[in-house]
């Protein structure tokens, strides 16, 4: 779970291991910016809702065959950036 309010946050998954091929992260972002750094071979399933905010992906690898990271939750008056590293 990630809860960011009135702040900036960077979360690095570059050394994380997903067992069973699937993981879920619940985000609650309000008046904040969150940067998620994920390995290039991961697939991100974005199920976020955004009100006056957004979710952006950078350096996406469309041919990725790796584990799935599902993002759920809400973004209001803020933003989530997914950066593939």
N, C-alpha and C positions, 0 to 999 in steps of 0.2 A: 504494500500500500504506500502511495505517495500522496502527501497532503501538503500543498504549497499555497500559502496565502501572503500577499503583500511582500513577496521575496523572489529571489532567483535561485534556481537549484540545478545542479548538474549531477546526473546519475550515470555511472559507467558500468556497463554490462560486459565489457571486453574480456574479462577473465572469468565470467560466469559460465556455468555448465547447466544446461537444461536437461534434466532427466526425463525420460519417457517422451521426449520430443515436443512437449507443449508446456507453456507457462503463461500465467495471467498476471498483469499488473493493473491494479485499480488506482486511478488518479483522480484527485480532486484539486483543481487548479483555479484559483480565484485572485485576480489582480496580480498575477505572477507569471514568470517565465520558467519553463522547465526544459532542459536539454537532456535527451536520452541518447547515450552512445552505445550502439549495438554492433555486434560483429556483422560483416558484410554477408556472411552465408546464412544469417537468420532471416526468416520471413516475419513481417509484422502485420498482424491483423488489426487494423484500426477500427474500433467500435466506439470511439469517443463521440460525445455530443458537445457542440460548441455554441455558446451564446456570446456574441460580440468578441469572439476570439477565434483561434484556429489551431490546426495541427498540420505541420509541414514536415516533409521528408527530404533529406539531402543525401546524395551519393548512393541512391538505391541501386541494388543489384537485382534486376528482374529475373535472372535465371537461378536465383538462390534455391537450394535444395535442402537447407538445414532445418533446424527446429523452428517452431512457430511461437512467437511472442504475441499474445493478445492484449491489447490496450482497451480498458473499459473505464468509464467515468465521465466527468464533466470538466469543461473549460469555460470559464466566464470571465470576460474582460482580461484575458491573458493569452498565452500561447504555449504550445508544446512543439518542440523541434526534435525530430528523430534523425540522428546522424549516424550513418553507417561507416564503421572504421575497420 
